[in-house]
Amino acid sequence: MKAMQQQLDFIAYIQRMLIEGDFSATYKFALLHALADVCVEQPLESEQAALKIELATLADKLIELYWHHAVPFASDQTGESALLKQNSGAQSKVISVLYECQQNNIRNLRALKQSPLYKPTFNAAMATLKSGPLWRLQILAKQAECFLYPHTNSTQYITLNAGIASCFRRFYDLVVYLAKNAWLRATKQP
């Protein structure tokens, strides 16, 4: 019974997050997607286990998720190549860094990981993760509600609360669908 209630609370929280969260950039959608991915990929000790996730793993996931977003497209209005805008201000840092990599003839993630540009790209993703979405994802209606993981001072990892990884696994398709659709709505043509 407790697991069922937690699952209902999880779905309600994700819904509230997408409605009440402040989304001035697409990083939080990418982080939500990345969390779901990691929960599916990493083994769990039990359904109610807490899951420790290294920030390096999340930074890698951000790079993977944003890789295709850094490819220019032909704008209908001007016919010139442009990048989709992923931020209410300047272009997002991760997109800019990945775009530079692609301009340096790096055509896929495997090539990026083997290139000298990977370390600065990873560092940019890690800095972005730590400075923003990691601690802002769980701010709903301007108040921190740490349902997924506690806000700690760790610069190395987060620990999902007991049972949350299991909820991400169970509702993976739904979470990713909601994150991608919200991300799509937040992405703008320049």
C-alpha positions as MATLAB code, in Angstrom:
seq = 'MKAMQQQLDFIAYIQRMLIEGDFSATYKFALLHALADVCVEQPLESEQAALKIELATLADKLIELYWHHAVPFASDQTGESALLKQNSGAQSKVISVLYECQQNNIRNLRALKQSPLYKPTFNAAMATLKSGPLWRLQILAKQAECFLYPHTNSTQYITLNAGIASCFRRFYDLVVYLAKNAWLRATKQP';
ca = [
       0.000    0.000    0.000;
       2.849    2.381    0.856;
       4.491    1.807   -2.552;
       1.217    2.577   -4.349;
       0.814    5.839   -2.439;
       4.393    6.803   -3.202;
       3.788    6.126   -6.899;
       0.709    8.364   -6.861;
       2.668   11.038   -4.993;
       5.484   10.733   -7.538;
       3.159   11.278  -10.514;
       1.474   14.202   -8.737;
       4.889   15.719   -7.957;
       6.098   15.434  -11.560;
       2.861   17.063  -12.714;
       3.262   19.881  -10.173;
       6.915   20.299  -11.156;
       5.970   20.870  -14.789;
       3.166   23.271  -13.872;
       4.585   25.157  -10.874;
       8.293   25.080  -11.703;
      10.124   28.074  -13.130;
      11.515   27.109  -16.528;
      13.598   29.897  -18.052;
      15.827   27.346  -19.809;
      15.469   23.741  -20.919;
      18.057   22.351  -18.482;
      15.488   21.159  -15.960;
      13.662   19.133  -18.607;
      16.970   17.569  -19.625;
      17.814   16.845  -15.981;
      14.437   15.178  -15.397;
      15.025   13.031  -18.498;
      18.586   12.252  -17.342;
      17.399   11.186  -13.887;
      14.883    8.822  -15.457;
      17.570    7.386  -17.766;
      20.013    6.779  -14.919;
      17.347    5.093  -12.794;
      16.621    2.641  -15.600;
      20.307    1.996  -16.316;
      21.582    1.493  -12.761;
      20.672   -1.573  -10.694;
      18.598   -1.143   -7.551;
      19.105   -3.093   -4.334;
      15.346   -3.055   -3.664;
      12.171   -1.227   -4.652;
      12.503    1.130   -1.686;
      16.246    1.700   -1.958;
      17.726    5.156   -2.190;
      19.947    5.613   -5.242;
      23.218    7.554   -5.219;
      23.879    9.229   -8.584;
      27.250   10.745   -9.397;
      27.014   14.273  -10.803;
      29.521   13.217  -13.460;
      26.961   10.682  -14.708;
      24.310   13.405  -14.948;
      26.705   15.780  -16.735;
      27.427   13.025  -19.282;
      23.689   12.517  -19.753;
      23.200   16.252  -20.384;
      25.838   16.104  -23.111;
      24.093   13.109  -24.697;
      20.662   14.704  -24.518;
      21.800   18.058  -25.925;
      24.083   16.697  -28.669;
      21.444   16.776  -31.416;
      20.099   20.115  -30.196;
      23.403   21.734  -31.147;
      22.967   20.952  -34.845;
      21.934   24.053  -36.839;
      18.759   23.924  -38.882;
      17.688   26.006  -41.876;
      15.353   28.753  -40.741;
      12.159   29.103  -42.794;
      12.208   32.888  -42.526;
      15.782   33.606  -43.641;
      17.008   30.337  -45.132;
      20.139   30.702  -42.987;
      21.317   28.109  -40.484;
      20.448   28.758  -36.872;
      20.372   26.976  -33.517;
      17.151   26.434  -31.612;
      16.991   28.777  -28.639;
      16.946   26.848  -25.358;
      17.033   29.723  -22.903;
      15.061   32.897  -22.276;
      18.333   34.891  -22.310;
      21.484   34.059  -24.237;
      21.919   30.651  -25.855;
      22.509   27.925  -23.285;
      26.163   27.214  -22.488;
      25.948   23.471  -23.151;
      24.428   24.069  -26.599;
      27.116   26.646  -27.424;
      29.956   24.322  -26.380;
      28.497   21.346  -28.270;
      27.977   23.528  -31.336;
      31.657   24.502  -31.212;
      32.596   20.818  -31.055;
      30.495   20.085  -34.119;
      32.060   23.041  -35.923;
      35.433   21.412  -35.199;
      34.388   18.386  -37.255;
      33.305   16.195  -34.352;
      30.337   14.322  -35.780;
      29.213   12.016  -32.970;
      29.403   11.509  -29.225;
      31.994    8.764  -29.488;
      34.329   11.080  -31.403;
      33.674   13.838  -28.860;
      34.615   11.574  -25.943;
      37.890   10.721  -27.692;
      38.745   14.321  -28.569;
      40.604   16.962  -26.537;
      37.353   18.998  -26.571;
      35.569   16.486  -24.345;
      37.067   17.714  -21.066;
      36.037   21.375  -21.553;
      32.618   20.206  -22.793;
      32.183   17.976  -19.756;
      33.350   20.786  -17.453;
      30.779   23.162  -18.995;
      28.003   20.601  -18.529;
      29.076   19.932  -14.938;
      29.285   23.651  -14.084;
      25.857   24.234  -15.626;
      24.371   21.298  -13.727;
      25.782   22.450  -10.390;
      24.914   26.114  -10.811;
      21.328   25.734  -11.881;
      19.040   22.837  -12.647;
      20.276   20.451   -9.958;
      19.148   22.750   -7.157;
      16.332   24.558   -8.985;
      14.471   21.531  -10.379;
      12.580   21.014   -7.127;
      11.506   24.614   -6.594;
       7.744   24.648   -6.965;
       5.734   27.822   -6.550;
       8.974   29.537   -5.423;
       9.603   27.040   -2.575;
      12.004   24.115   -2.420;
      10.114   20.825   -2.126;
      12.759   18.114   -2.133;
      10.600   15.121   -2.987;
      13.093   13.527   -5.413;
      16.368   14.138   -3.556;
      17.525   16.322   -0.686;
      19.445   19.479   -1.440;
      22.854   18.880    0.073;
      26.207   20.544   -0.214;
      27.715   17.608   -2.107;
      29.561   18.534   -5.258;
      29.985   14.883   -6.262;
      26.568   13.199   -6.110;
      22.900   13.335   -5.204;
      20.954   10.579   -3.481;
      17.418    9.956   -4.642;
      15.044    9.491   -1.731;
      13.929    5.957   -0.890;
      11.644    4.521   -3.562;
      12.091    7.389   -6.051;
      14.400    5.442   -8.379;
      11.800    2.687   -8.489;
       9.124    5.246   -9.413;
      11.338    6.632  -12.197;
      11.754    3.084  -13.488;
       8.069    2.239  -13.304;
       6.961    5.490  -14.965;
       9.982    5.969  -17.224;
       8.013    6.307  -20.472;
       5.597    8.810  -18.935;
       8.326   10.944  -17.323;
      10.397   11.050  -20.513;
       7.306   11.825  -22.612;
       6.314   14.701  -20.318;
       9.881   16.055  -20.118;
      10.366   15.921  -23.898;
       7.031   17.589  -24.625;
       7.657   20.379  -22.129;
      11.176   20.759  -23.534;
       9.792   20.999  -27.059;
       7.317   23.703  -26.024;
      10.122   25.679  -24.353;
      12.431   25.517  -27.382;
      12.153   28.484  -29.716;
      13.346   29.361  -33.158;
      15.744   32.342  -33.114;
];
